[in-house]
Amino acid sequence: MVSQEVIEEFLLGEDPEKYIVALEYDYRSGKIFKVIQDPIQGKQIKTDSFIPFAWVGDLHGKKFYGGSKAAQKQAMSTHGILIEKQDTRGDERMEQG
């Protein structure tokens, strides 16, 4: 699992890797290709792994999968989806989604 600090640093632009001008994703391999325009070394393309994620609010009471927890679990198993509760650290805005 990615720590809250790593996510926060990413969202706030704290990635130490410089000069990335584009990203391409290859869904077949699950890899991303970073196009880097380094002022000294020139253009480079580097590959990296990618783990897709999404933040969602509380689904309780939303009739997700018709309100069937079993159907939801089956679909998650079929598609390799893992849901983890986000640590909001009591932040009201994060709590409300």
C-alpha positions, 0 to 999 in steps of 0.5 A: 500500500502507498503511504499517505505521505507519498500520495500527498507529496505526489499531489503537491508536486514533490516528485524529485524526477524532473523534466517529465513532459508527457506520460503514455500508458500501455494497458496491455503491459501495465507500464507507463512511458515517461517522456523526459526532456532533459536540458543537458541529456536531451529527450529520453523515454523511461518505462515505469510500473503503474498501479491504477487507483481511484478515490471514492467516497463512502458507498454505504447506502448508495445501492452499489451493486444493487446493495448486494455485498456478495455481488460487490465482493464477487465483482472485486474478485473477478476484476482484481479490485481491492478497496482500502479505507483511506486514512483521512486523519479527521480532515472534514473535507476528506471525510465528506469526499 
